[in-house]
């Protein structure tokens, strides 16, 4: 199918990054190349490193960005290896780093990828299809306690125990192979009242499995530390999240790095000597406008947080 991707909070990201024509920028999740192109077109003597672990995304972004020539370097890789990737391309520091932690429209819309509860497909959910762990393995091999933990911790699903119990019972009869088989099990595990609530009943469980399969929260704090280390003084980190767990981690990290002094409030003067290392973006975090949500309903839960490196 045709590669389709709509960049979320595009204008807000470009505004936050404050792009300098001769600057060095990194798009850690290039996806369809929308954010990358808006960065690249503002560069003259600068450089953009566009990273993605999905080979199809890299191929599409390559076509979209080839007109910018040597300004853009495409890298198939994981943003968790940011330091190694930049060092391998001779870059000691960046003036802006962007990460979009969501799933691309292309991945959601391609049934074979198994991300969506709307389409019936084999359980997969891998962003990198060469990775060994997929959704089928999680659903069919994890024990009941582990499934319940994942659903509750990563999906904040209040019926996590019921759903995990039903999954284990059903898979004794036959393996659970497709997304719609899993959706039916989730629905069967919930009380009628819950099924009538706003939002799809499978949304939280699918989110939890996707996070587990792709290790989305694993090492996120270290990734945030690496981003800070890779920024030049004055450089900006811009991070888009799509669910509360990720957003909470980003918010807490930015807050910690922007506070500086850690002395007890009872101390009359600072004795720790700690200084703020980040300056938070002015105002509150950015969310999509009503117009953007109308044009792209998947942007509804997106949130952008940005901070500038001081030290």
PyMOL commands that set and color helices and strands:
alter all, ss='L'
color gray80, all
select helices_A, chain A and resi 10-17+34-40+55-71+79-88+105-109+111-113+135-141+144-155+160-173+179-189+192-195+203-214+220-230+244-259+290-295+297-299
alter helices_A, ss='H'
color red, helices_A
select strands_A, chain A and resi 24-27+47-52+72-76+94-100+231-241+278-280+286-287+303-309
alter strands_A, ss='S'
color yellow, strands_A
deselect
rebuild
show_as cartoon
